[in-house]
Structure formats: C-alpha cells, structure tokens
C-alpha cells in the first residue's frame, strides 16, 4: 500500500472513531499522542486563513 493511502486511512479512522475534525487531525504532533495511556490530546488545529483584498 502507498504511504499517502495509509495516512488517509489512518486519518479517516481517527475521525470516525473519535469525532475529531479534519483540522484537529492535521494539527496532531507526536507529543500529543500517549500510546501507553491511549490518549490523544488536541492542543492545536490547522487552518488556512484567506486574506481578501
């Protein structure tokens, strides 16, 4: 399986099983993941602002 496809599958499974928004999933970093305690901490969200002129 291609790496991009694996990332897409993981992101979909995270969204479906946790209710996380796409922006929250994209904002995850390894420091937000505690595998021992099975906890994901949402500390930031990724968003794109548009400047209108």
C-alpha positions as CSV (number, residue, x, y, z in Angstrom):
1,X,0.0,0.0,0.0
2,X,1.2,3.5,-0.8
3,X,2.2,5.8,2.1
4,X,-0.3,8.5,1.2
5,X,-3.1,5.9,1.2
6,X,-2.1,4.7,4.6
7,X,-2.1,8.2,6.0
8,X,-5.6,8.8,4.5
9,X,-6.9,5.6,6.1
10,X,-5.5,6.5,9.5
11,X,-7.0,10.0,9.3
12,X,-10.4,8.6,8.3
13,X,-10.3,6.0,11.2
14,X,-9.3,8.7,13.7
15,X,-12.2,10.9,12.5
16,X,-14.7,8.1,12.6
17,X,-13.7,6.7,15.9
18,X,-13.1,9.9,17.9
19,X,-15.2,12.6,16.3
20,X,-12.1,14.7,15.7
21,X,-12.3,17.4,13.0
22,X,-10.0,17.2,10.0
23,X,-8.2,20.4,11.2
24,X,-7.6,18.8,14.6
25,X,-6.2,15.6,13.0
26,X,-3.9,17.7,10.8
27,X,-2.7,19.6,13.8
28,X,-1.6,16.5,15.7
29,X,2.0,16.0,16.7
30,X,3.7,13.1,18.3
31,X,3.9,14.9,21.6
32,X,0.1,14.9,21.6
33,X,0.0,11.1,21.5
34,X,0.3,8.9,24.6
35,X,0.2,5.3,23.5
36,X,0.7,3.9,27.0
37,X,-2.4,5.7,28.3
38,X,-4.2,5.5,24.9
39,X,-4.8,9.3,24.9
40,X,-4.7,11.9,22.1
41,X,-4.5,15.5,23.3
42,X,-5.9,18.1,21.0
43,X,-3.7,21.1,21.5
44,X,-4.0,22.8,18.1
45,X,-5.9,22.8,14.9
46,X,-4.5,23.5,11.4
47,X,-6.4,26.1,9.5
48,X,-5.8,28.3,6.5
49,X,-6.9,31.9,6.6
50,X,-7.7,33.8,3.4
51,X,-6.9,37.4,3.0
52,X,-9.3,39.3,0.9
53,X,-8.2,42.5,-0.9
